[in-house]
Every structure is written in C-alpha cells, then in structure tokens.
Amino acid sequence: MTALFSIAWRSAWNRRFTLVLTVLSIALSTLLLLGVERIRTQLRESFSSAVSGTDLIVGARTGSTQLLLYSVFRIGSATNNIAWQSVQALSAHESVDWVVPLSLGDSHRGFAVLATTPAYFKHFHYGDHQALVLREGRPFDALFDAVLGADVAERLGYRVGQRITLAHGTGELVAEHADKPFTVVGILARTGTPVDRTVHIGLQAMEAIHLDWRGGAPMPGLRVPVAKLGEMDLTPKNVTAALVGLKNRAAVFGVQRWVSTYGGEPLMAVLPGVALDELWDVIGVGENALLLMSALVALVSLSGLVAVVLAGLDQRRRELAVLRAAGAMLRHVLALLALEGALVTLAGVVLGASATAVGIALLSPWLQAHFGLALSAPTANEGLLVAALLLAGWAASLLPALRAYRLSLADGLSPRL
C-alpha cells in the first residue's frame, strides 16, 4: 500500500499544474457549499431567536409577516398605528398578563429608535428565553434617558453619560430633534438580535419630542421648551405595536379572536412562531437557490476532476502498462487511480474548508455589526457536506479507473504510429 501511495504521489506531481487547478476548483466549490450552509443555518437561528416568551404581537390590521418585520426586526414601517385606548383595553383583558407597547419611526444615525416602557426590559426575551442584560448603566428612568443596543454603542463609540440627539423619521435626509437631547444611561449586552441595533427611549419621551411637530416637520414659530414638559400630559396617543404575554398559553387563540373582533379599531394579533415560519417560507426560496447553485459548482468541479484524469489516460497508457508488466494486477491499477482521485479531492476539500474558516473569522465582525448575524461553530450539516464531497470525489475517480481497466497491456506497450 505504501508503494502504491508513493506511485500515486509521483504520478500526480508530474501533472501538478493541471491537478492544482482541479484542486482549486474543488476548494472553491467547498468554500461556497460550507459558506452558504453556515450563513443559512445561522440566519435561520438568528431569525428564530429574535423574540421568545411573547405569546402575541398586536398591531394594526396588515399582513402577519409585515407586522413581525417592523415590530421585531425594525424592517419596513406600519401601515397604521394603534390607539392608546386599544392598548389599555388589551391590558385589561382577563387572560393578559403583561403588555409592552412599542413605538417606532424615528432614528439615530441609521439605527432605529424604539420607544417603550420599563416593562420591556423585564418581559422581552430572546433566544432560549434569555432576558435582556445591561452591560453598563441602568434602564431609562428620567424623561430624556436612552439605553443603547450593543452595536449602536460599539459602532458610534458611545459611553454612558454621553448626550445624543434623535432624528425624525428614517433615511439620510431627516431633521433632528436637536432642542431635546437625550443622555445615554445604559448599554445592553450583545444579544445577536435587532435589539443590538436599537436606541431605546421611553414612550413619554417620544411624545415629548413631537409636541411641536406636525406632518413630519417642526411647526414654524412653535418650540416647546424642555422646562415646560413637566406641566404637560405626555400620555401617548398611539403606538406602533404591542407585545403581549398571557397568564395561560392555552388562551392564546381566544385572545387572538378577541383582538380580531375588537370594535374600537381594526387590529390583528399574530403568534410570533407562526409568523416566523411564514417569513422563513419566503426567505427559504432564495436560501435553497443559493444551496443549489453551490451544489452545481461542486458538480462542475468534480466533473473537471474526471475530465482531467480521463484526458491524462492517453499519456499514461505506457505508464500503466509498464506497471502491469512489472506484476501489478488490475485491482492495483484501479486502486492507484481511485487513490489519486481521492487525494486530489481531499486536498481540495481541506483547502476549501480552511478558506471557509478563515473567511468566517474575518467576516464575522462585519456581519455582526451590519446585520446582527453571529456565525458560530460548524454545524453537523457541514460535516455531512464534507463527507459527501469526499465520497463524490472518490466515486468520480472510479470512472477513469474503469476506463484504464479496459486498456489492454499490449495497447500500452505497442509503439504508436
């Protein structure tokens, strides 16, 4: 076996330039397959862990996926708000344990601003029912306190005690509420969810900064001084959505029906898990297309391996015939070519897996900062993909081996005319 391995290595070295290109193509296909699989798996986990422990999300009547996107992932905007009276009626329902109202719409240097109540830090959970933890400082208490997500603080270099101003609306061309700055009083620990990319303030603060605004612009000649805000009623008139926890999860469908038939205004309530599944059904099409494309690249690479070995058979007829004349049996020739194909495939897969590990290590901070996507350790599916590639490479090398088996000894030793 050692002699066979030595012969395979020397033969491959004589054709090293062609085989290096084949190894690189296999490495590229491995990189694509493992990279897509890692991102696909982590993206699914990231979506699934964005909210937990919440039984219902209530908002204006719209699509369940749209309600989930803007209330949890801060993507898009609500078609309509829900009245504060509706939130109070929901809180008074006999089956409801807690309600956390959410008000969205403003931003700070590209990050979403979420106005809510202190109950948010108690009841909002993510992942496997993990509670929010403050890395520094405390929750908001005073009117113009702000609590930052981990990504906001890290990317903008903010610390507890700094003052910031919020912008009205989202986008690049937005006016700021410069006359009513906020003080950073807390920074949340990283969660790997949209919470990391959010600035949190109180509902009364959101109402206060918009007292002198109408139609998305400040009212000319009207400025409400901060000193006078204490004399005003800052109860919000409406909010964007509300997270709801129930006393008994068995009552979830009853409360959902109550919300859908609520007479005050058209509302809807969605189960986060069901809405996440619907969202993933939409995203899964693109995910599967990427995985299929990677598989096709792998197929082309392995086809290239077969083509290279087959093309080299004509040049190696004499070499194989000499081996057989020296006493090598047909099974030895078969094993030689199969071993060569397996080694080329192994080299390509190892190179591709190493490139995947390096690429993920380099891209992980950027993906975390921009998309909140934390790439963790390799998954079991990646191991199966590597095993499948190695097996496919070995199987692909059998075709040239069978072709060599059919070459006669006399054909290899006879001079060519």
Disulfide bonds with the S-S distance in Angstrom:
none
